[in-house]
Amino acid sequence: MGDDERGRDVVVPDRLYKSVTVFSTLFAVVTVVLGFVSLDSATNAGRAAPEDVNVALAALGVGLIAVGGLVYAFSSRFRASGMAKDKDSGDEPSDNG
C-alpha cells in the first residue's frame, strides 16, 4: 500500500504547502521554546525543592512542548503535488541507501 492509499499524505497546492510548512514550524518552535521557559521558571532553573515547584506552570510547560511537537509532526504530512514520494513508499526500489 502506498502513502496515498493509506491517506497519510495530504497533497496541497505549492503555495499552501509553503504556508503550512513555514507557519507550523514557526508555531512549533515558539511553543516548544515557551514550554521550556515555562518549565524552567516553574522549577527555578532546576534548583527548586520539590515542594517549591509551581505544578501548574510546570504542567503548562510540558503541555506547550507536547503541542509544539504534535503540530510539527502533523505538518509533515503535507506535500506539494510535484514532490516525490519517499523511497520506502513501495513505488521505488529501496536499494539506493
NUSE-452341 format. One line per 2 residues: for each residue x, y, z of N, C-alpha, C. Coordinates in nm, 3 decimals, m for minus. Example, Ala and Ser with C-alpha at 12.3 -4.5 7.8 and 13.67 -1.06 7.14 Angstrom:
<nodes>
1.319,m0.569,0.780,1.230,m0.450,0.780,1.320,m0.330,0.780 | 1.285,m0.225,0.708,1.367,m0.106,0.714,1.290,0.003,0.787 $
</nodes>
This chain:
<nodes>
0.083,m0.118,0.000,0.000,0.000,0.000,0.087,0.124,0.000 | 0.063,0.216,m0.088,0.137,0.341,m0.093,0.082,0.440,0.008 $
0.151,0.550,0.022,0.109,0.653,0.117,m0.027,0.710,0.082 | m0.058,0.727,m0.047,m0.186,0.784,m0.086,m0.300,0.689,m0.053 $
m0.275,0.559,m0.062,m0.379,0.461,m0.033,m0.412,0.459,0.116 | m0.315,0.485,0.200,m0.336,0.484,0.344,m0.385,0.620,0.394 $
m0.380,0.721,0.309,m0.426,0.852,0.347,m0.330,0.926,0.440 | m0.203,0.894,0.436,m0.108,0.958,0.527,m0.063,1.094,0.474 $
m0.049,1.109,0.344,m0.005,1.235,0.285,m0.126,1.317,0.242 | m0.114,1.446,0.257,m0.216,1.538,0.210,m0.151,1.622,0.101 $
m0.194,1.602,m0.021,m0.137,1.675,m0.134,m0.211,1.808,m0.147 | m0.136,1.916,m0.143,m0.193,2.051,m0.149,m0.118,2.132,m0.254 $
m0.176,2.244,m0.296,m0.103,2.331,m0.390,0.027,2.382,m0.328 | 0.120,2.417,m0.414,0.254,2.457,m0.371,0.251,2.576,m0.274 $
0.171,2.676,m0.302,0.163,2.794,m0.215,0.111,2.758,m0.076 | 0.010,2.672,m0.071,m0.044,2.629,0.059,0.059,2.545,0.134 $
0.132,2.460,0.061,0.236,2.378,0.125,0.341,2.466,0.191 | 0.384,2.570,0.120,0.485,2.660,0.176,0.431,2.732,0.299 $
0.306,2.775,0.294,0.246,2.844,0.409,0.234,2.752,0.529 | 0.186,2.631,0.505,0.171,2.534,0.614,0.307,2.504,0.676 $
0.407,2.483,0.592,0.540,2.449,0.641,0.599,2.562,0.724 | 0.592,2.684,0.673,0.651,2.798,0.743,0.580,2.824,0.875 $
0.448,2.836,0.872,0.377,2.875,0.993,0.369,2.764,1.096 | 0.359,2.639,1.053,0.356,2.531,1.151,0.492,2.514,1.218 $
0.599,2.530,1.141,0.733,2.522,1.200,0.755,2.637,1.297 | 0.715,2.757,1.258,0.728,2.873,1.346,0.648,2.852,1.474 $
0.523,2.807,1.461,0.439,2.782,1.578,0.501,2.675,1.667 | 0.552,2.567,1.606,0.611,2.459,1.684,0.734,2.505,1.760 $
0.820,2.581,1.695,0.942,2.628,1.761,0.908,2.722,1.876 | 0.816,2.815,1.852,0.779,2.911,1.956,0.715,2.840,2.075 $
0.624,2.746,2.051,0.559,2.678,2.163,0.656,2.590,2.241 | 0.747,2.525,2.172,0.845,2.442,2.244,0.939,2.530,2.328 $
0.984,2.641,2.272,1.070,2.731,2.349,0.995,2.789,2.468 | 0.871,2.833,2.447,0.791,2.884,2.559,0.766,2.775,2.663 $
0.750,2.651,2.618,0.732,2.541,2.711,0.854,2.519,2.799 | 0.971,2.525,2.738,1.093,2.510,2.817,1.116,2.628,2.910 $
1.082,2.749,2.864,1.095,2.867,2.951,1.000,2.853,3.069 | 0.878,2.810,3.044,0.779,2.791,3.149,0.824,2.683,3.248 $
0.874,2.574,3.196,0.923,2.465,3.281,1.043,2.510,3.363 | 1.130,2.586,3.302,1.247,2.639,3.372,1.205,2.734,3.483 $
1.107,2.817,3.455,1.057,2.911,3.555,0.986,2.837,3.669 | 0.913,2.736,3.636,0.838,2.660,3.739,0.931,2.588,3.835 $
1.046,2.547,3.787,1.140,2.471,3.871,1.258,2.555,3.917 | 1.252,2.687,3.892,1.360,2.778,3.930,1.494,2.727,3.876 $
1.494,2.703,3.746,1.612,2.653,3.674,1.662,2.520,3.730 | 1.570,2.439,3.777,1.604,2.307,3.828,1.657,2.306,3.970 $
1.656,2.419,4.037,1.710,2.427,4.173,1.604,2.426,4.281 | 1.477,2.431,4.244,1.370,2.437,4.343,1.352,2.303,4.412 $
1.321,2.310,4.537,1.287,2.188,4.611,1.152,2.138,4.558 | 1.126,2.009,4.569,1.001,1.955,4.515,0.876,2.027,4.565 $
0.875,2.070,4.687,0.756,2.138,4.739,0.745,2.282,4.690 | 0.853,2.337,4.634,0.851,2.474,4.583,0.821,2.483,4.434 $
0.808,2.371,4.366,0.783,2.370,4.222,0.638,2.414,4.197 | 0.622,2.507,4.104,0.489,2.551,4.063,0.434,2.446,3.966 $
0.347,2.360,4.015,0.298,2.246,3.937,0.218,2.292,3.816 | 0.136,2.394,3.834,0.055,2.441,3.721,0.142,2.496,3.609 $
0.243,2.571,3.643,0.334,2.626,3.543,0.418,2.516,3.478 | 0.456,2.417,3.555,0.530,2.303,3.500,0.443,2.223,3.404 $
0.317,2.202,3.441,0.224,2.130,3.353,0.199,2.209,3.224 | 0.189,2.341,3.236,0.174,2.424,3.118,0.295,2.410,3.027 $
0.414,2.409,3.084,0.536,2.394,3.006,0.541,2.262,2.932 | 0.509,2.155,3.001,0.509,2.023,2.937,0.402,2.017,2.829 $
0.287,2.078,2.856,0.180,2.081,2.756,0.221,2.158,2.631 | 0.287,2.273,2.650,0.333,2.350,2.535,0.435,2.274,2.452 $
0.525,2.204,2.518,0.625,2.124,2.447,0.555,2.014,2.366 | 0.456,1.949,2.426,0.383,1.843,2.356,0.304,1.898,2.237 $
0.239,2.011,2.255,0.162,2.071,2.145,0.254,2.110,2.030 | 0.368,2.169,2.062,0.463,2.205,1.957,0.512,2.084,1.880 $
0.540,1.977,1.950,0.583,1.854,1.884,0.475,1.793,1.797 | 0.352,1.794,1.845,0.242,1.740,1.767,0.215,1.822,1.641 $
0.218,1.954,1.654,0.197,2.039,1.536,0.305,2.012,1.432 | 0.428,2.002,1.476,0.537,1.976,1.382,0.521,1.838,1.316 $
0.483,1.739,1.394,0.467,1.604,1.340,0.353,1.598,1.238 | 0.241,1.659,1.269,0.128,1.654,1.177,0.150,1.741,1.054 $
0.229,1.846,1.065,0.254,1.930,0.948,0.342,1.858,0.846 | 0.413,1.757,0.890,0.498,1.683,0.797,0.417,1.593,0.704 $
0.287,1.583,0.726,0.202,1.503,0.638,0.171,1.574,0.507 | 0.188,1.705,0.503,0.156,1.781,0.383,0.269,1.771,0.283 $
0.232,1.768,0.155,0.331,1.774,0.048,0.267,1.840,m0.073 | 0.351,1.904,m0.152,0.304,1.967,m0.275,0.286,1.861,m0.382 $
0.205,1.893,m0.481,0.174,1.793,m0.584,0.296,1.749,m0.664 | 0.398,1.832,m0.676,0.516,1.796,m0.753,0.623,1.725,m0.674 $
0.603,1.707,m0.545,0.706,1.645,m0.462,0.710,1.495,m0.483 | 0.831,1.441,m0.480,0.848,1.297,m0.495,0.811,1.227,m0.365 $
0.770,1.104,m0.377,0.740,1.024,m0.258,0.870,0.974,m0.198 | 0.863,0.931,m0.073,0.983,0.878,m0.010,1.019,0.743,m0.071 $
1.143,0.703,m0.049,1.191,0.580,m0.114,1.130,0.454,m0.055 | 1.066,0.463,0.061,1.006,0.345,0.123,0.858,0.331,0.091 $
0.807,0.409,m0.003,0.664,0.406,m0.031,0.621,0.285,m0.112 | 0.712,0.210,m0.167,0.676,0.091,m0.241,0.677,0.112,m0.392 $
0.676,0.237,m0.438,0.679,0.264,m0.581,0.819,0.257,m0.637 | 0.918,0.273,m0.552,1.057,0.274,m0.596,1.134,0.168,m0.518 $
1.236,0.109,m0.579,1.318,0.015,m0.503,1.400,0.091,m0.400 | 1.423,0.031,m0.286,1.497,0.098,m0.180,1.642,0.048,m0.170 $
1.700,0.013,m0.283,1.837,m0.038,m0.282,1.942,0.071,m0.300 | 1.903,0.198,m0.290,2.000,0.305,m0.311,2.044,0.370,m0.181 $
2.014,0.313,m0.069,2.053,0.380,0.054,2.089,0.284,0.156 $
</nodes>
